[in-house]
């Protein structure tokens, strides 16, 4: 079907007058008339009646008019898509992991916003997966890069770029005796049962605490287990133990019966890491890495 014939049909249907339609289309009446006849022959219907009183669209023409407009609208959208240079940009497949444990916070949101606004030539595609699935997809090439928290063994086949550090805070029942302190020592915090990260959670964010304690020769008094920060906060509020979380994630969570306190001990922090395959990166991934390395200081704010 000739798109130009459809355009002529729509204009003539709106004007119902060959001369006005021809003037609007900036063509002579003869090519307009030939185009309508060709369209009618192709569709095997009569679209217009020409009488001594003028031109009148037929009932069949009225029924076809909406379809013709939809076809022309789809064609126009197709041209706009082809003229949009972003559709030719190289895709960058980014996986977000550990968002239920601590990575989902204002800092990550702002980082993604700045990334989207800075790498305008990159077709950024995001998906949220568990830690194990994130590593699997990066290793297999399904994903180009992933953002995960520290405390994991990512393997020697993957490169790691640390984006920022997020200090840990203690999460306490509001009426707990430690809530009276402005800052806490870890040794005082560990005198109480701890809501630890569930062994069934692939994130295993408690590895940050466990690794630190192993270096200090200390240990955790295990209480209950939680797979998410929301679950941990609920258990803390219910009096089952104390908890820990990243300071930035606790900024976007609130519970009337829970309070947070910073630790005075150095080294207690999550780190957000960019991980990718140990091979020559794509052009899009090179752009991402270069942008991150150039903005490490501002990303840490």
C-alpha positions as YAML, in Angstrom:
chain: A
units: angstrom
residues:
- id: 1
  name: UNK
  ca: [0.00, 0.00, 0.00]
- id: 2
  name: UNK
  ca: [1.37, 3.39, -1.02]
- id: 3
  name: UNK
  ca: [1.74, 5.66, 2.03]
- id: 4
  name: UNK
  ca: [1.34, 8.76, -0.12]
- id: 5
  name: UNK
  ca: [-2.00, 7.45, -1.39]
- id: 6
  name: UNK
  ca: [-3.14, 7.10, 2.24]
- id: 7
  name: UNK
  ca: [-2.04, 10.67, 2.97]
- id: 8
  name: UNK
  ca: [-4.01, 11.92, -0.05]
- id: 9
  name: UNK
  ca: [-7.05, 9.92, 1.07]
- id: 10
  name: UNK
  ca: [-7.01, 11.38, 4.60]
- id: 11
  name: UNK
  ca: [-6.71, 14.97, 3.39]
- id: 12
  name: UNK
  ca: [-9.46, 14.53, 0.79]
- id: 13
  name: UNK
  ca: [-11.67, 12.87, 3.42]
- id: 14
  name: UNK
  ca: [-11.19, 15.88, 5.68]
- id: 15
  name: UNK
  ca: [-11.77, 18.45, 2.94]
- id: 16
  name: UNK
  ca: [-14.27, 16.50, 0.80]
- id: 17
  name: UNK
  ca: [-13.29, 18.83, -2.03]
- id: 18
  name: UNK
  ca: [-10.63, 17.98, -4.63]
- id: 19
  name: UNK
  ca: [-9.43, 21.52, -5.23]
- id: 20
  name: UNK
  ca: [-9.04, 22.35, -1.53]
- id: 21
  name: UNK
  ca: [-7.38, 19.01, -0.88]
- id: 22
  name: UNK
  ca: [-4.97, 19.54, -3.79]
- id: 23
  name: UNK
  ca: [-4.08, 23.02, -2.53]
- id: 24
  name: UNK
  ca: [-3.47, 21.67, 0.96]
- id: 25
  name: UNK
  ca: [-1.27, 18.91, -0.42]
- id: 26
  name: UNK
  ca: [0.46, 21.33, -2.79]
- id: 27
  name: UNK
  ca: [-0.24, 19.12, -5.85]
- id: 28
  name: UNK
  ca: [-2.41, 19.36, -8.93]
- id: 29
  name: UNK
  ca: [-5.84, 17.76, -8.91]
- id: 30
  name: UNK
  ca: [-4.82, 15.18, -11.54]
- id: 31
  name: UNK
  ca: [-2.22, 13.30, -9.43]
- id: 32
  name: UNK
  ca: [-4.61, 13.50, -6.46]
- id: 33
  name: UNK
  ca: [-7.40, 11.96, -8.52]
- id: 34
  name: UNK
  ca: [-5.09, 9.23, -9.87]
- id: 35
  name: UNK
  ca: [-3.88, 8.40, -6.35]
- id: 36
  name: UNK
  ca: [-7.45, 8.00, -5.03]
- id: 37
  name: UNK
  ca: [-8.41, 5.80, -7.99]
- id: 38
  name: UNK
  ca: [-5.30, 3.65, -7.47]
- id: 39
  name: UNK
  ca: [-6.12, 3.26, -3.76]
- id: 40
  name: UNK
  ca: [-9.72, 2.32, -4.51]
- id: 41
  name: UNK
  ca: [-8.53, -0.24, -7.07]
- id: 42
  name: UNK
  ca: [-6.07, -1.74, -4.59]
- id: 43
  name: UNK
  ca: [-8.66, -1.92, -1.80]
- id: 44
  name: UNK
  ca: [-11.44, -2.92, -4.21]
- id: 45
  name: UNK
  ca: [-13.88, -0.44, -2.64]
- id: 46
  name: UNK
  ca: [-15.29, 2.99, -3.52]
- id: 47
  name: UNK
  ca: [-14.04, 5.61, -1.08]
- id: 48
  name: UNK
  ca: [-15.63, 8.75, -2.55]
- id: 49
  name: UNK
  ca: [-18.66, 9.68, -4.63]
- id: 50
  name: UNK
  ca: [-18.21, 12.56, -7.04]
- id: 51
  name: UNK
  ca: [-21.47, 14.35, -7.90]
- id: 52
  name: UNK
  ca: [-22.50, 17.65, -9.38]
- id: 53
  name: UNK
  ca: [-22.65, 18.96, -5.83]
- id: 54
  name: UNK
  ca: [-19.07, 17.98, -5.02]
- id: 55
  name: UNK
  ca: [-17.21, 15.11, -3.39]
- id: 56
  name: UNK
  ca: [-18.65, 13.00, -0.60]
- id: 57
  name: UNK
  ca: [-16.90, 10.23, 1.32]
- id: 58
  name: UNK
  ca: [-18.71, 6.88, 1.22]
- id: 59
  name: UNK
  ca: [-19.67, 4.87, 4.35]
- id: 60
  name: UNK
  ca: [-16.81, 2.50, 3.54]
- id: 61
  name: UNK
  ca: [-14.46, 5.47, 3.34]
- id: 62
  name: UNK
  ca: [-15.66, 6.71, 6.73]
- id: 63
  name: UNK
  ca: [-15.01, 3.28, 8.25]
- id: 64
  name: UNK
  ca: [-11.50, 3.15, 6.71]
- id: 65
  name: UNK
  ca: [-10.54, 6.71, 7.73]
- id: 66
  name: UNK
  ca: [-9.60, 5.89, 11.34]
- id: 67
  name: UNK
  ca: [-7.50, 2.93, 10.22]
- id: 68
  name: UNK
  ca: [-5.72, 5.08, 7.65]
- id: 69
  name: UNK
  ca: [-4.90, 7.68, 10.30]
- id: 70
  name: UNK
  ca: [-3.54, 4.98, 12.63]
- id: 71
  name: UNK
  ca: [-1.36, 3.58, 9.85]
- id: 72
  name: UNK
  ca: [0.05, 7.04, 9.07]
- id: 73
  name: UNK
  ca: [0.58, 7.70, 12.79]
- id: 74
  name: UNK
  ca: [2.55, 4.46, 13.14]
- id: 75
  name: UNK
  ca: [4.68, 5.36, 10.12]
- id: 76
  name: UNK
  ca: [5.38, 8.81, 11.55]
- id: 77
  name: UNK
  ca: [6.40, 7.29, 14.90]
- id: 78
  name: UNK
  ca: [8.69, 4.91, 13.05]
- id: 79
  name: UNK
  ca: [10.45, 7.81, 11.32]
- id: 80
  name: UNK
  ca: [10.87, 9.61, 14.66]
- id: 81
  name: UNK
  ca: [12.41, 6.48, 16.14]
- id: 82
  name: UNK
  ca: [14.86, 6.14, 13.28]
- id: 83
  name: UNK
  ca: [15.83, 9.81, 13.59]
- id: 84
  name: UNK
  ca: [16.51, 9.42, 17.33]
- id: 85
  name: UNK
  ca: [20.27, 8.82, 17.52]
- id: 86
  name: UNK
  ca: [20.00, 7.19, 20.95]
- id: 87
  name: UNK
  ca: [18.60, 4.01, 19.39]
- id: 88
  name: UNK
  ca: [21.98, 3.49, 17.73]
- id: 89
  name: UNK
  ca: [23.95, 3.82, 20.98]
- id: 90
  name: UNK
  ca: [25.74, 0.83, 22.44]
- id: 91
  name: UNK
  ca: [23.81, -0.89, 25.28]
- id: 92
  name: UNK
  ca: [25.31, -1.17, 28.76]
- id: 93
  name: UNK
  ca: [23.68, -3.91, 30.82]
- id: 94
  name: UNK
  ca: [23.97, -3.02, 34.50]
- id: 95
  name: UNK
  ca: [22.89, -5.31, 37.36]
- id: 96
  name: UNK
  ca: [22.01, -3.96, 40.81]
- id: 97
  name: UNK
  ca: [22.50, -6.41, 43.67]
- id: 98
  name: UNK
  ca: [22.20, -6.32, 47.48]
- id: 99
  name: UNK
  ca: [19.44, -3.69, 47.26]
- id: 100
  name: UNK
  ca: [17.37, -5.45, 49.94]
- id: 101
  name: UNK
  ca: [20.31, -5.46, 52.35]
- id: 102
  name: UNK
  ca: [21.76, -1.98, 52.09]
- id: 103
  name: UNK
  ca: [22.62, -0.74, 48.61]
- id: 104
  name: UNK
  ca: [19.18, 0.80, 47.93]
- id: 105
  name: UNK
  ca: [19.53, 4.33, 49.29]
- id: 106
  name: UNK
  ca: [19.69, 7.98, 48.26]
- id: 107
  name: UNK
  ca: [23.35, 7.73, 47.27]
- id: 108
  name: UNK
  ca: [22.62, 4.97, 44.75]
- id: 109
  name: UNK
  ca: [19.63, 6.90, 43.37]
- id: 110
  name: UNK
  ca: [21.73, 10.03, 42.90]
- id: 111
  name: UNK
  ca: [24.57, 8.02, 41.35]
- id: 112
  name: UNK
  ca: [22.20, 6.48, 38.80]
- id: 113
  name: UNK
  ca: [20.70, 9.89, 38.04]
- id: 114
  name: UNK
  ca: [24.11, 11.44, 37.38]
- id: 115
  name: UNK
  ca: [25.16, 8.41, 35.34]
- id: 116
  name: UNK
  ca: [22.07, 8.66, 33.13]
- id: 117
  name: UNK
  ca: [22.55, 12.40, 32.65]
- id: 118
  name: UNK
  ca: [26.28, 12.11, 31.91]
- id: 119
  name: UNK
  ca: [26.47, 9.10, 29.59]
- id: 120
  name: UNK
  ca: [23.81, 10.25, 27.16]
- id: 121
  name: UNK
  ca: [25.32, 8.22, 24.30]
- id: 122
  name: UNK
  ca: [25.01, 4.97, 26.25]
- id: 123
  name: UNK
  ca: [21.84, 2.88, 26.14]
- id: 124
  name: UNK
  ca: [21.69, 2.04, 29.87]
- id: 125
  name: UNK
  ca: [19.68, -1.07, 30.73]
- id: 126
  name: UNK
  ca: [19.17, -2.02, 34.40]
- id: 127
  name: UNK
  ca: [17.96, -5.13, 36.17]
- id: 128
  name: UNK
  ca: [17.89, -6.09, 39.87]
- id: 129
  name: UNK
  ca: [19.18, -9.57, 40.78]
- id: 130
  name: UNK
  ca: [20.46, -11.51, 43.76]
- id: 131
  name: UNK
  ca: [24.20, -11.46, 44.38]
- id: 132
  name: UNK
  ca: [24.77, -14.96, 42.99]
- id: 133
  name: UNK
  ca: [22.73, -14.27, 39.85]
- id: 134
  name: UNK
  ca: [24.54, -10.95, 39.36]
- id: 135
  name: UNK
  ca: [27.94, -12.68, 39.37]
- id: 136
  name: UNK
  ca: [26.63, -15.39, 37.06]
- id: 137
  name: UNK
  ca: [25.31, -12.88, 34.52]
- id: 138
  name: UNK
  ca: [28.50, -10.80, 34.55]
- id: 139
  name: UNK
  ca: [30.70, -13.87, 34.12]
- id: 140
  name: UNK
  ca: [28.55, -15.26, 31.30]
- id: 141
  name: UNK
  ca: [28.37, -11.93, 29.45]
- id: 142
  name: UNK
  ca: [24.62, -11.55, 29.87]
- id: 143
  name: UNK
  ca: [25.44, -8.43, 31.93]
- id: 144
  name: UNK
  ca: [28.36, -6.06, 31.40]
- id: 145
  name: UNK
  ca: [28.74, -4.83, 34.96]
- id: 146
  name: UNK
  ca: [27.17, -5.11, 38.41]
- id: 147
  name: UNK
  ca: [27.07, -3.01, 41.56]
- id: 148
  name: UNK
  ca: [27.39, -5.04, 44.77]
- id: 149
  name: UNK
  ca: [28.27, -4.41, 48.40]
- id: 150
  name: UNK
  ca: [31.55, -5.39, 50.04]
- id: 151
  name: UNK
  ca: [31.99, -8.51, 52.09]
- id: 152
  name: UNK
  ca: [31.90, -10.91, 49.14]
- id: 153
  name: UNK
  ca: [34.38, -13.11, 47.38]
- id: 154
  name: UNK
  ca: [33.89, -11.93, 43.81]
- id: 155
  name: UNK
  ca: [36.65, -14.10, 42.40]
- id: 156
  name: UNK
  ca: [39.89, -13.34, 40.59]
- id: 157
  name: UNK
  ca: [38.19, -13.43, 37.17]
- id: 158
  name: UNK
  ca: [36.35, -10.19, 37.93]
- id: 159
  name: UNK
  ca: [37.72, -6.70, 38.37]
- id: 160
  name: UNK
  ca: [36.50, -4.47, 41.20]
- id: 161
  name: UNK
  ca: [36.26, -0.69, 41.36]
- id: 162
  name: UNK
  ca: [35.14, 0.74, 44.70]
- id: 163
  name: UNK
  ca: [32.69, 3.60, 44.24]
- id: 164
  name: UNK
  ca: [32.04, 4.71, 47.81]
- id: 165
  name: UNK
  ca: [32.05, 3.64, 51.46]
- id: 166
  name: UNK
  ca: [28.97, 3.75, 53.67]
- id: 167
  name: UNK
  ca: [29.57, 3.60, 57.47]
- id: 168
  name: UNK
  ca: [27.63, 1.06, 59.48]
- id: 169
  name: UNK
  ca: [25.32, 2.20, 62.25]
- id: 170
  name: UNK
  ca: [23.81, 0.32, 65.16]
- id: 171
  name: UNK
  ca: [20.05, -0.15, 65.04]
- id: 172
  name: UNK
  ca: [18.51, -0.19, 68.52]
- id: 173
  name: UNK
  ca: [15.10, -0.26, 70.18]
- id: 174
  name: UNK
  ca: [14.35, 3.33, 71.16]
- id: 175
  name: UNK
  ca: [14.13, 2.42, 74.84]
- id: 176
  name: UNK
  ca: [17.33, 0.35, 74.89]
- id: 177
  name: UNK
  ca: [19.98, 1.39, 77.40]
- id: 178
  name: UNK
  ca: [22.56, 1.94, 74.62]
- id: 179
  name: UNK
  ca: [20.22, 4.45, 72.97]
- id: 180
  name: UNK
  ca: [21.31, 6.95, 75.61]
- id: 181
  name: UNK
  ca: [24.81, 7.04, 74.08]
- id: 182
  name: UNK
  ca: [25.61, 9.36, 71.17]
- id: 183
  name: UNK
  ca: [28.23, 6.93, 69.80]
- id: 184
  name: UNK
  ca: [28.79, 3.26, 70.50]
- id: 185
  name: UNK
  ca: [31.85, 1.10, 70.90]
- id: 186
  name: UNK
  ca: [31.55, -2.18, 69.06]
- id: 187
  name: UNK
  ca: [32.49, -4.16, 72.16]
- id: 188
  name: UNK
  ca: [29.52, -2.68, 74.03]
- id: 189
  name: UNK
  ca: [27.20, -3.37, 71.10]
- id: 190
  name: UNK
  ca: [28.29, -7.02, 70.96]
- id: 191
  name: UNK
  ca: [27.23, -7.70, 74.57]
- id: 192
  name: UNK
  ca: [23.69, -8.09, 73.22]
- id: 193
  name: UNK
  ca: [22.14, -10.62, 70.80]
- id: 194
  name: UNK
  ca: [22.48, -9.48, 67.18]
- id: 195
  name: UNK
  ca: [19.94, -9.80, 64.37]
- id: 196
  name: UNK
  ca: [22.37, -11.29, 61.89]
- id: 197
  name: UNK
  ca: [22.12, -11.64, 58.12]
- id: 198
  name: UNK
  ca: [20.35, -14.87, 57.28]
- id: 199
  name: UNK
  ca: [22.61, -17.74, 56.13]
- id: 200
  name: UNK
  ca: [20.08, -18.24, 53.32]
- id: 201
  name: UNK
  ca: [20.75, -14.74, 52.01]
- id: 202
  name: UNK
  ca: [23.30, -14.65, 49.19]
- id: 203
  name: UNK
  ca: [24.13, -11.06, 50.12]
- id: 204
  name: UNK
  ca: [25.76, -12.11, 53.41]
- id: 205
  name: UNK
  ca: [26.32, -8.48, 54.31]
- id: 206
  name: UNK
  ca: [27.20, -9.47, 57.86]
- id: 207
  name: UNK
  ca: [30.56, -10.61, 56.42]
- id: 208
  name: UNK
  ca: [31.72, -7.02, 56.98]
- id: 209
  name: UNK
  ca: [31.04, -7.39, 60.71]
- id: 210
  name: UNK
  ca: [32.29, -10.99, 60.90]
- id: 211
  name: UNK
  ca: [35.55, -10.19, 59.07]
- id: 212
  name: UNK
  ca: [36.18, -7.19, 61.31]
- id: 213
  name: UNK
  ca: [35.51, -9.20, 64.46]
- id: 214
  name: UNK
  ca: [37.78, -12.00, 63.29]
- id: 215
  name: UNK
  ca: [40.60, -9.46, 63.00]
- id: 216
  name: UNK
  ca: [39.86, -8.26, 66.55]
- id: 217
  name: UNK
  ca: [39.56, -11.78, 67.98]
- id: 218
  name: UNK
  ca: [35.92, -11.13, 68.96]
- id: 219
  name: UNK
  ca: [32.68, -12.89, 68.06]
- id: 220
  name: UNK
  ca: [28.95, -12.29, 67.64]
- id: 221
  name: UNK
  ca: [26.27, -13.33, 70.09]
- id: 222
  name: UNK
  ca: [23.79, -14.65, 67.56]
- id: 223
  name: UNK
  ca: [20.12, -13.85, 67.93]
- id: 224
  name: UNK
  ca: [17.59, -14.12, 65.13]
- id: 225
  name: UNK
  ca: [18.19, -13.86, 61.39]
- id: 226
  name: UNK
  ca: [16.81, -11.49, 58.74]
- id: 227
  name: UNK
  ca: [17.13, -11.38, 54.94]
- id: 228
  name: UNK
  ca: [16.31, -7.68, 54.51]
- id: 229
  name: UNK
  ca: [16.87, -4.42, 56.34]
- id: 230
  name: UNK
  ca: [13.11, -4.04, 56.79]
- id: 231
  name: UNK
  ca: [12.98, -7.48, 58.39]
- id: 232
  name: UNK
  ca: [15.88, -6.63, 60.68]
- id: 233
  name: UNK
  ca: [14.26, -3.34, 61.75]
- id: 234
  name: UNK
  ca: [11.02, -5.15, 62.54]
- id: 235
  name: UNK
  ca: [12.82, -7.70, 64.73]
- id: 236
  name: UNK
  ca: [14.81, -4.98, 66.51]
- id: 237
  name: UNK
  ca: [11.64, -3.00, 67.21]
- id: 238
  name: UNK
  ca: [10.08, -6.17, 68.63]
- id: 239
  name: UNK
  ca: [12.97, -6.66, 71.06]
- id: 240
  name: UNK
  ca: [14.58, -9.76, 69.53]
- id: 241
  name: UNK
  ca: [18.03, -8.18, 69.39]
- id: 242
  name: UNK
  ca: [20.11, -5.32, 68.01]
- id: 243
  name: UNK
  ca: [20.87, -4.74, 64.36]
- id: 244
  name: UNK
  ca: [23.25, -2.98, 62.01]
- id: 245
  name: UNK
  ca: [22.79, -1.34, 58.63]
- id: 246
  name: UNK
  ca: [24.34, 1.21, 56.32]
- id: 247
  name: UNK
  ca: [23.91, 4.79, 57.46]
- id: 248
  name: UNK
  ca: [22.52, 5.90, 54.09]
- id: 249
  name: UNK
  ca: [19.87, 3.21, 53.94]
- id: 250
  name: UNK
  ca: [18.66, 4.02, 57.45]
- id: 251
  name: UNK
  ca: [18.20, 7.63, 56.28]
- id: 252
  name: UNK
  ca: [15.31, 6.51, 54.09]
- id: 253
  name: UNK
  ca: [13.81, 4.10, 56.63]
- id: 254
  name: UNK
  ca: [11.90, 5.13, 59.71]
- id: 255
  name: UNK
  ca: [10.28, 3.27, 62.58]
- id: 256
  name: UNK
  ca: [8.90, 5.01, 65.66]
- id: 257
  name: UNK
  ca: [10.36, 2.36, 67.98]
- id: 258
  name: UNK
  ca: [13.86, 2.18, 66.47]
- id: 259
  name: UNK
  ca: [16.85, 4.52, 66.70]
- id: 260
  name: UNK
  ca: [20.34, 4.45, 65.12]
- id: 261
  name: UNK
  ca: [23.74, 5.25, 66.61]
- id: 262
  name: UNK
  ca: [27.15, 5.53, 64.86]
- id: 263
  name: UNK
  ca: [30.14, 3.42, 65.86]
- id: 264
  name: UNK
  ca: [33.36, 5.01, 67.05]
- id: 265
  name: UNK
  ca: [35.36, 2.04, 65.73]
- id: 266
  name: UNK
  ca: [37.18, 2.63, 62.45]
- id: 267
  name: UNK
  ca: [36.72, 0.30, 59.53]
- id: 268
  name: UNK
  ca: [33.05, -0.53, 59.99]
- id: 269
  name: UNK
  ca: [31.60, 0.29, 56.59]
- id: 270
  name: UNK
  ca: [29.99, -1.22, 53.52]
- id: 271
  name: UNK
  ca: [31.55, -0.37, 50.18]
- id: 272
  name: UNK
  ca: [29.68, -0.18, 46.90]
- id: 273
  name: UNK
  ca: [31.73, -1.92, 44.24]
- id: 274
  name: UNK
  ca: [31.54, -2.00, 40.46]
- id: 275
  name: UNK
  ca: [32.46, -5.49, 39.20]
- id: 276
  name: UNK
  ca: [33.09, -6.52, 35.60]
- id: 277
  name: UNK
  ca: [34.93, -9.19, 33.63]
- id: 278
  name: UNK
  ca: [38.73, -9.18, 33.53]
- id: 279
  name: UNK
  ca: [38.91, -8.62, 29.79]
- id: 280
  name: UNK
  ca: [38.93, -5.75, 27.32]
- id: 281
  name: UNK
  ca: [35.74, -3.80, 28.11]
- id: 282
  name: UNK
  ca: [33.26, -2.61, 25.51]
- id: 283
  name: UNK
  ca: [33.21, 1.04, 24.48]
- id: 284
  name: UNK
  ca: [30.16, 1.65, 26.69]
- id: 285
  name: UNK
  ca: [31.76, -0.03, 29.70]
- id: 286
  name: UNK
  ca: [34.99, 1.91, 29.14]
- id: 287
  name: UNK
  ca: [32.92, 5.11, 29.24]
- id: 288
  name: UNK
  ca: [31.29, 4.03, 32.50]
- id: 289
  name: UNK
  ca: [34.59, 3.10, 34.15]
- id: 290
  name: UNK
  ca: [36.25, 6.34, 33.04]
- id: 291
  name: UNK
  ca: [33.29, 8.36, 34.33]
- id: 292
  name: UNK
  ca: [33.38, 6.57, 37.70]
- id: 293
  name: UNK
  ca: [37.15, 7.02, 38.10]
- id: 294
  name: UNK
  ca: [36.84, 10.73, 37.27]
- id: 295
  name: UNK
  ca: [34.06, 11.19, 39.83]
- id: 296
  name: UNK
  ca: [35.21, 8.98, 42.73]
- id: 297
  name: UNK
  ca: [35.58, 11.92, 45.11]
- id: 298
  name: UNK
  ca: [32.16, 13.37, 44.36]
- id: 299
  name: UNK
  ca: [30.56, 9.90, 44.45]
- id: 300
  name: UNK
  ca: [31.82, 9.51, 48.01]
- id: 301
  name: UNK
  ca: [29.95, 12.61, 49.18]
...
